[in-house]
Amino acid sequence: MQKTLEFPDLLRLLDDRATAFRAAVAAAPSLDVQVPTCPEWTLLDLAQHIGEGRRAWAATIAAGPDATAKSAAPGAPVAPREREAQQAWLAASTQELVDALREAGPERGCWTWWGASQSPQTCGAVARHQLQEIAMHTYDAQLALGAPQSLPVEVALDGVEEFLSTCCATPSAWPHQPTAFDFHAIEGRSWRLTVDGDGARFTRIPAPGTASGTAPATAAGASVHGTASELVLFMYDRIPAASLQINGDAGLIDLLRAWEPEE
């Protein structure tokens, strides 16, 4: 049975990926190294983004469920260039976020930038998305050093579903012929994104070659196969479509990636 990560696991993995991010930055020969997947950003810019972002989300969570916008981190210092001070600053930023999430708990409401998606507006959903953000930027930092690593499997498996539920699911009408997209991770999990006049919504489906669950009655217009890490990296535009196996109408993938729903 497919399960989402439990809240304690989200916090554990968020800290793990933040530690990996700091390790990548610490190993860089210079903070002026360009980050290929974040155009016009250096590692220093990326570190600033990570530190400021974690502090801002900590403040947003602390503001409670009645907040109507993302909060600014009060008096957040600029990322130091000196390595030891920067490492401490980044670690403190992550700790602020983890502490705020732990104190709030997964069920408490929280302002989020996603509205009518399949992800709830809760601190648990924020933790889930924050894990994917730090995982992506850890990959970015590693890539800048020429040593990118695959996402940990449990992070990536949850990341596929988190992306579909948060970034893809919408009530905005699909402006093309109704269709479906299947995403198959070789680790044994699969998902379907259905798009039509009612919008986009994801469901879990049986992985190819398994007997668990009920398979969809109709074939997908396009299906994407790869490791869970490859699927997430593709979804976040870190690797090209050629890095995966795509069956069916590959042009549909281009339509999906170009689609900008109103909600």
C-alpha positions as YAML, in Angstrom:
chain: A
units: angstrom
residues:
- id: 1
  name: MET
  ca: [0.00, 0.00, 0.00]
- id: 2
  name: GLN
  ca: [1.26, 3.44, -0.90]
- id: 3
  name: LYS
  ca: [1.61, 5.79, 2.04]
- id: 4
  name: THR
  ca: [2.67, 9.39, 2.42]
- id: 5
  name: LEU
  ca: [5.52, 10.11, 4.78]
- id: 6
  name: GLU
  ca: [4.57, 10.58, 8.42]
- id: 7
  name: PHE
  ca: [5.15, 14.00, 9.97]
- id: 8
  name: PRO
  ca: [8.18, 12.93, 12.07]
- id: 9
  name: ASP
  ca: [9.76, 11.45, 8.93]
- id: 10
  name: LEU
  ca: [9.18, 14.70, 7.04]
- id: 11
  name: LEU
  ca: [11.02, 16.64, 9.75]
- id: 12
  name: ARG
  ca: [13.83, 14.06, 9.86]
- id: 13
  name: LEU
  ca: [14.32, 14.12, 6.11]
- id: 14
  name: LEU
  ca: [14.04, 17.90, 5.92]
- id: 15
  name: ASP
  ca: [16.93, 18.13, 8.37]
- id: 16
  name: ASP
  ca: [18.84, 15.44, 6.45]
- id: 17
  name: ARG
  ca: [18.54, 17.28, 3.11]
- id: 18
  name: ALA
  ca: [19.45, 20.58, 4.78]
- id: 19
  name: THR
  ca: [22.59, 18.93, 6.15]
- id: 20
  name: ALA
  ca: [23.43, 17.65, 2.67]
- id: 21
  name: PHE
  ca: [22.91, 21.16, 1.28]
- id: 22
  name: ARG
  ca: [25.33, 22.64, 3.80]
- id: 23
  name: ALA
  ca: [27.87, 19.93, 2.98]
- id: 24
  name: ALA
  ca: [27.69, 20.79, -0.72]
- id: 25
  name: VAL
  ca: [28.14, 24.51, -0.06]
- id: 26
  name: ALA
  ca: [31.02, 23.83, 2.33]
- id: 27
  name: ALA
  ca: [32.80, 21.75, -0.32]
- id: 28
  name: ALA
  ca: [32.60, 24.43, -3.00]
- id: 29
  name: PRO
  ca: [35.91, 26.03, -4.03]
- id: 30
  name: SER
  ca: [34.11, 29.39, -4.15]
- id: 31
  name: LEU
  ca: [30.69, 30.77, -3.26]
- id: 32
  name: ASP
  ca: [30.73, 32.51, -6.65]
- id: 33
  name: VAL
  ca: [30.27, 29.18, -8.47]
- id: 34
  name: GLN
  ca: [27.30, 29.44, -10.85]
- id: 35
  name: VAL
  ca: [24.29, 27.17, -10.31]
- id: 36
  name: PRO
  ca: [23.29, 25.78, -13.75]
- id: 37
  name: THR
  ca: [19.72, 24.92, -12.74]
- id: 38
  name: CYS
  ca: [19.10, 28.32, -11.13]
- id: 39
  name: PRO
  ca: [20.11, 30.77, -13.88]
- id: 40
  name: GLU
  ca: [21.98, 33.87, -12.75]
- id: 41
  name: TRP
  ca: [22.37, 32.50, -9.21]
- id: 42
  name: THR
  ca: [25.65, 31.69, -7.51]
- id: 43
  name: LEU
  ca: [26.01, 29.32, -4.58]
- id: 44
  name: LEU
  ca: [25.95, 32.36, -2.31]
- id: 45
  name: ASP
  ca: [22.61, 33.43, -3.83]
- id: 46
  name: LEU
  ca: [21.25, 29.92, -3.37]
- id: 47
  name: ALA
  ca: [22.41, 29.80, 0.24]
- id: 48
  name: GLN
  ca: [20.76, 33.17, 0.88]
- id: 49
  name: HIS
  ca: [17.53, 31.88, -0.66]
- id: 50
  name: ILE
  ca: [17.58, 28.73, 1.47]
- id: 51
  name: GLY
  ca: [18.26, 30.55, 4.73]
- id: 52
  name: GLU
  ca: [15.79, 33.37, 4.17]
- id: 53
  name: GLY
  ca: [13.13, 31.00, 2.88]
- id: 54
  name: ARG
  ca: [13.27, 28.66, 5.88]
- id: 55
  name: ARG
  ca: [13.06, 31.62, 8.27]
- id: 56
  name: ALA
  ca: [10.12, 33.11, 6.36]
- id: 57
  name: TRP
  ca: [8.21, 29.83, 6.45]
- id: 58
  name: ALA
  ca: [8.97, 29.47, 10.16]
- id: 59
  name: ALA
  ca: [7.43, 32.93, 10.68]
- id: 60
  name: THR
  ca: [4.44, 32.02, 8.49]
- id: 61
  name: ILE
  ca: [3.77, 28.87, 10.51]
- id: 62
  name: ALA
  ca: [4.14, 30.80, 13.77]
- id: 63
  name: ALA
  ca: [1.61, 33.38, 12.52]
- id: 64
  name: GLY
  ca: [-1.08, 30.72, 12.73]
- id: 65
  name: PRO
  ca: [-4.00, 29.66, 10.56]
- id: 66
  name: ASP
  ca: [-5.50, 33.15, 10.31]
- id: 67
  name: ALA
  ca: [-2.53, 34.59, 8.40]
- id: 68
  name: THR
  ca: [-3.51, 35.83, 4.94]
- id: 69
  name: ALA
  ca: [-0.04, 36.03, 3.38]
- id: 70
  name: LYS
  ca: [3.45, 34.64, 3.74]
- id: 71
  name: SER
  ca: [5.24, 36.30, 6.64]
- id: 72
  name: ALA
  ca: [8.59, 38.03, 6.41]
- id: 73
  name: ALA
  ca: [11.26, 36.73, 8.74]
- id: 74
  name: PRO
  ca: [11.76, 39.57, 11.25]
- id: 75
  name: GLY
  ca: [15.30, 40.87, 11.24]
- id: 76
  name: ALA
  ca: [16.68, 37.96, 9.22]
- id: 77
  name: PRO
  ca: [20.42, 38.50, 8.73]
- id: 78
  name: VAL
  ca: [22.14, 38.25, 5.37]
- id: 79
  name: ALA
  ca: [23.97, 35.01, 4.67]
- id: 80
  name: PRO
  ca: [27.61, 35.42, 5.78]
- id: 81
  name: ARG
  ca: [30.34, 34.78, 3.22]
- id: 82
  name: GLU
  ca: [32.70, 33.41, 5.86]
- id: 83
  name: ARG
  ca: [32.28, 29.64, 5.68]
- id: 84
  name: GLU
  ca: [31.93, 28.73, 9.35]
- id: 85
  name: ALA
  ca: [29.52, 31.57, 10.04]
- id: 86
  name: GLN
  ca: [27.51, 30.69, 6.95]
- id: 87
  name: GLN
  ca: [27.19, 27.06, 7.99]
- id: 88
  name: ALA
  ca: [25.92, 28.12, 11.41]
- id: 89
  name: TRP
  ca: [23.47, 30.59, 9.82]
- id: 90
  name: LEU
  ca: [22.07, 27.92, 7.49]
- id: 91
  name: ALA
  ca: [21.76, 25.40, 10.32]
- id: 92
  name: ALA
  ca: [19.93, 27.93, 12.47]
- id: 93
  name: SER
  ca: [17.55, 28.71, 9.61]
- id: 94
  name: THR
  ca: [16.61, 25.05, 9.24]
- id: 95
  name: GLN
  ca: [16.22, 24.66, 12.99]
- id: 96
  name: GLU
  ca: [13.81, 27.60, 13.11]
- id: 97
  name: LEU
  ca: [11.63, 25.92, 10.51]
- id: 98
  name: VAL
  ca: [11.75, 22.47, 12.11]
- id: 99
  name: ASP
  ca: [10.99, 23.91, 15.55]
- id: 100
  name: ALA
  ca: [8.03, 25.90, 14.21]
- id: 101
  name: LEU
  ca: [6.63, 22.85, 12.44]
- id: 102
  name: ARG
  ca: [7.10, 20.59, 15.47]
- id: 103
  name: GLU
  ca: [5.39, 23.09, 17.77]
- id: 104
  name: ALA
  ca: [2.45, 23.60, 15.40]
- id: 105
  name: GLY
  ca: [1.92, 19.95, 14.52]
- id: 106
  name: PRO
  ca: [0.77, 18.58, 11.16]
- id: 107
  name: GLU
  ca: [-2.96, 19.33, 11.40]
- id: 108
  name: ARG
  ca: [-2.87, 23.04, 12.22]
- id: 109
  name: GLY
  ca: [-3.92, 25.35, 9.41]
- id: 110
  name: CYS
  ca: [-1.33, 27.50, 7.70]
- id: 111
  name: TRP
  ca: [-1.27, 30.00, 4.86]
- id: 112
  name: THR
  ca: [0.05, 28.41, 1.67]
- id: 113
  name: TRP
  ca: [0.54, 29.61, -1.88]
- id: 114
  name: TRP
  ca: [-1.49, 26.69, -3.18]
- id: 115
  name: GLY
  ca: [-5.23, 27.04, -2.92]
- id: 116
  name: ALA
  ca: [-7.72, 24.67, -4.55]
- id: 117
  name: SER
  ca: [-5.30, 21.81, -5.09]
- id: 118
  name: GLN
  ca: [-5.31, 18.32, -3.59]
- id: 119
  name: SER
  ca: [-2.87, 19.41, -0.89]
- id: 120
  name: PRO
  ca: [-4.42, 20.75, 2.31]
- id: 121
  name: GLN
  ca: [-3.48, 24.14, 3.72]
- id: 122
  name: THR
  ca: [-1.89, 22.66, 6.84]
- id: 123
  name: CYS
  ca: [1.51, 22.65, 8.50]
- id: 124
  name: GLY
  ca: [1.89, 19.02, 7.52]
- id: 125
  name: ALA
  ca: [1.49, 19.92, 3.85]
- id: 126
  name: VAL
  ca: [3.96, 22.78, 4.29]
- id: 127
  name: ALA
  ca: [6.49, 20.36, 5.78]
- id: 128
  name: ARG
  ca: [5.95, 18.02, 2.86]
- id: 129
  name: HIS
  ca: [6.57, 20.73, 0.27]
- id: 130
  name: GLN
  ca: [9.50, 22.21, 2.19]
- id: 131
  name: LEU
  ca: [11.19, 18.81, 2.08]
- id: 132
  name: GLN
  ca: [10.94, 18.81, -1.70]
- id: 133
  name: GLU
  ca: [12.22, 22.37, -1.97]
- id: 134
  name: ILE
  ca: [15.35, 21.68, 0.07]
- id: 135
  name: ALA
  ca: [15.83, 18.38, -1.79]
- id: 136
  name: MET
  ca: [15.75, 20.20, -5.14]
- id: 137
  name: HIS
  ca: [18.14, 22.90, -4.03]
- id: 138
  name: THR
  ca: [20.50, 20.33, -2.54]
- id: 139
  name: TYR
  ca: [20.61, 18.74, -5.98]
- id: 140
  name: ASP
  ca: [21.23, 22.21, -7.47]
- id: 141
  name: ALA
  ca: [24.17, 22.80, -5.14]
- id: 142
  name: GLN
  ca: [25.65, 19.38, -5.87]
- id: 143
  name: LEU
  ca: [25.23, 19.94, -9.60]
- id: 144
  name: ALA
  ca: [27.09, 23.25, -9.33]
- id: 145
  name: LEU
  ca: [30.04, 21.26, -8.00]
- id: 146
  name: GLY
  ca: [29.77, 18.70, -10.79]
- id: 147
  name: ALA
  ca: [28.68, 15.93, -8.43]
- id: 148
  name: PRO
  ca: [24.86, 15.70, -8.46]
- id: 149
  name: GLN
  ca: [23.33, 12.85, -6.47]
- id: 150
  name: SER
  ca: [19.98, 11.13, -6.86]
- id: 151
  name: LEU
  ca: [17.34, 12.08, -4.33]
- id: 152
  name: PRO
  ca: [16.92, 9.57, -1.49]
- id: 153
  name: VAL
  ca: [14.26, 7.06, -2.50]
- id: 154
  name: GLU
  ca: [11.77, 7.87, 0.27]
- id: 155
  name: VAL
  ca: [12.10, 11.58, -0.48]
- id: 156
  name: ALA
  ca: [11.63, 11.05, -4.20]
- id: 157
  name: LEU
  ca: [8.67, 8.67, -3.93]
- id: 158
  name: ASP
  ca: [6.82, 11.16, -1.74]
- id: 159
  name: GLY
  ca: [7.99, 13.94, -4.04]
- id: 160
  name: VAL
  ca: [6.22, 12.57, -7.11]
- id: 161
  name: GLU
  ca: [2.89, 12.51, -5.32]
- id: 162
  name: GLU
  ca: [3.52, 15.84, -3.58]
- id: 163
  name: PHE
  ca: [4.23, 17.52, -6.91]
- id: 164
  name: LEU
  ca: [1.10, 16.11, -8.53]
- id: 165
  name: SER
  ca: [-1.14, 17.06, -5.60]
- id: 166
  name: THR
  ca: [0.33, 20.52, -4.97]
- id: 167
  name: CYS
  ca: [1.68, 21.81, -8.27]
- id: 168
  name: CYS
  ca: [-0.60, 20.04, -10.79]
- id: 169
  name: ALA
  ca: [-4.00, 19.47, -9.18]
- id: 170
  name: THR
  ca: [-6.38, 22.33, -9.98]
- id: 171
  name: PRO
  ca: [-10.07, 23.01, -10.70]
- id: 172
  name: SER
  ca: [-9.09, 25.10, -13.73]
- id: 173
  name: ALA
  ca: [-10.29, 23.52, -16.97]
- id: 174
  name: TRP
  ca: [-7.72, 21.74, -19.12]
- id: 175
  name: PRO
  ca: [-7.78, 23.67, -22.43]
- id: 176
  name: HIS
  ca: [-7.19, 20.62, -24.65]
- id: 177
  name: GLN
  ca: [-8.80, 17.26, -25.28]
- id: 178
  name: PRO
  ca: [-9.26, 15.29, -22.03]
- id: 179
  name: THR
  ca: [-6.47, 12.82, -21.38]
- id: 180
  name: ALA
  ca: [-4.42, 11.24, -18.64]
- id: 181
  name: PHE
  ca: [-0.75, 11.03, -17.75]
- id: 182
  name: ASP
  ca: [0.71, 8.04, -15.91]
- id: 183
  name: PHE
  ca: [3.94, 8.25, -13.92]
- id: 184
  name: HIS
  ca: [5.66, 4.98, -13.07]
- id: 185
  name: ALA
  ca: [8.57, 4.77, -10.63]
- id: 186
  name: ILE
  ca: [10.69, 1.66, -11.00]
- id: 187
  name: GLU
  ca: [10.62, 1.36, -7.21]
- id: 188
  name: GLY
  ca: [7.06, 0.05, -7.61]
- id: 189
  name: ARG
  ca: [4.69, 2.99, -7.33]
- id: 190
  name: SER
  ca: [2.52, 4.64, -9.97]
- id: 191
  name: TRP
  ca: [0.23, 7.64, -10.24]
- id: 192
  name: ARG
  ca: [-2.25, 8.98, -12.79]
- id: 193
  name: LEU
  ca: [-2.94, 12.66, -13.50]
- id: 194
  name: THR
  ca: [-6.31, 13.09, -15.23]
- id: 195
  name: VAL
  ca: [-6.95, 16.37, -17.06]
- id: 196
  name: ASP
  ca: [-10.28, 17.50, -18.51]
- id: 197
  name: GLY
  ca: [-12.87, 20.25, -18.29]
- id: 198
  name: ASP
  ca: [-13.05, 19.81, -14.51]
- id: 199
  name: GLY
  ca: [-9.35, 20.47, -14.07]
- id: 200
  name: ALA
  ca: [-6.52, 18.16, -13.03]
- id: 201
  name: ARG
  ca: [-6.47, 15.59, -10.25]
- id: 202
  name: PHE
  ca: [-4.19, 12.73, -9.37]
- id: 203
  name: THR
  ca: [-4.90, 9.22, -8.17]
- id: 204
  name: ARG
  ca: [-2.69, 6.32, -7.18]
- id: 205
  name: ILE
  ca: [-2.78, 3.40, -9.59]
- id: 206
  name: PRO
  ca: [-1.26, -0.09, -9.51]
- id: 207
  name: ALA
  ca: [2.32, -0.27, -10.70]
- id: 208
  name: PRO
  ca: [2.90, -2.24, -13.91]
- id: 209
  name: GLY
  ca: [3.19, -5.96, -13.27]
- id: 210
  name: THR
  ca: [1.46, -5.87, -9.89]
- id: 211
  name: ALA
  ca: [-1.94, -7.25, -8.92]
- id: 212
  name: SER
  ca: [-2.72, -4.70, -6.21]
- id: 213
  name: GLY
  ca: [-5.66, -2.36, -6.69]
- id: 214
  name: THR
  ca: [-7.80, -1.72, -9.74]
- id: 215
  name: ALA
  ca: [-6.11, -0.61, -12.93]
- id: 216
  name: PRO
  ca: [-7.58, 2.39, -14.80]
- id: 217
  name: ALA
  ca: [-10.21, 1.46, -17.35]
- id: 218
  name: THR
  ca: [-8.63, 3.63, -20.05]
- id: 219
  name: ALA
  ca: [-5.09, 3.96, -21.28]
- id: 220
  name: ALA
  ca: [-3.09, 7.09, -20.57]
- id: 221
  name: GLY
  ca: [-2.34, 9.51, -23.38]
- id: 222
  name: ALA
  ca: [1.28, 9.48, -22.24]
- id: 223
  name: SER
  ca: [3.16, 7.56, -19.60]
- id: 224
  name: VAL
  ca: [6.51, 8.42, -18.04]
- id: 225
  name: HIS
  ca: [8.84, 5.76, -16.62]
- id: 226
  name: GLY
  ca: [11.97, 6.25, -14.52]
- id: 227
  name: THR
  ca: [13.33, 6.12, -11.02]
- id: 228
  name: ALA
  ca: [11.40, 8.17, -8.49]
- id: 229
  name: SER
  ca: [14.34, 10.56, -8.35]
- id: 230
  name: GLU
  ca: [14.32, 10.99, -12.13]
- id: 231
  name: LEU
  ca: [10.58, 11.62, -12.12]
- id: 232
  name: VAL
  ca: [10.83, 14.38, -9.50]
- id: 233
  name: LEU
  ca: [13.87, 15.98, -11.11]
- id: 234
  name: PHE
  ca: [12.03, 15.98, -14.43]
- id: 235
  name: MET
  ca: [8.92, 17.51, -12.86]
- id: 236
  name: TYR
  ca: [11.01, 20.34, -11.44]
- id: 237
  name: ASP
  ca: [12.81, 20.91, -14.75]
- id: 238
  name: ARG
  ca: [16.17, 19.66, -13.48]
- id: 239
  name: ILE
  ca: [16.61, 16.98, -16.13]
- id: 240
  name: PRO
  ca: [15.22, 16.72, -19.71]
- id: 241
  name: ALA
  ca: [12.49, 14.41, -20.94]
- id: 242
  name: ALA
  ca: [15.14, 12.42, -22.79]
- id: 243
  name: SER
  ca: [16.39, 11.17, -19.42]
- id: 244
  name: LEU
  ca: [13.21, 9.10, -19.00]
- id: 245
  name: GLN
  ca: [11.17, 6.60, -20.98]
- id: 246
  name: ILE
  ca: [8.01, 8.20, -22.39]
- id: 247
  name: ASN
  ca: [5.37, 6.05, -24.04]
- id: 248
  name: GLY
  ca: [2.39, 7.32, -25.96]
- id: 249
  name: ASP
  ca: [2.05, 10.89, -27.23]
- id: 250
  name: ALA
  ca: [5.13, 12.73, -25.99]
- id: 251
  name: GLY
  ca: [3.64, 15.98, -27.29]
- id: 252
  name: LEU
  ca: [1.09, 15.82, -24.48]
- id: 253
  name: ILE
  ca: [3.93, 16.21, -21.99]
- id: 254
  name: ASP
  ca: [4.87, 19.49, -23.67]
- id: 255
  name: LEU
  ca: [1.27, 20.69, -23.36]
- id: 256
  name: LEU
  ca: [1.19, 19.78, -19.68]
- id: 257
  name: ARG
  ca: [4.46, 21.56, -18.94]
- id: 258
  name: ALA
  ca: [3.29, 24.68, -20.81]
- id: 259
  name: TRP
  ca: [-0.11, 24.80, -19.08]
- id: 260
  name: GLU
  ca: [-0.63, 27.65, -16.64]
- id: 261
  name: PRO
  ca: [-3.93, 27.10, -14.79]
- id: 262
  name: GLU
  ca: [-5.76, 30.11, -13.40]
- id: 263
  name: GLU
  ca: [-6.14, 28.40, -10.00]
...
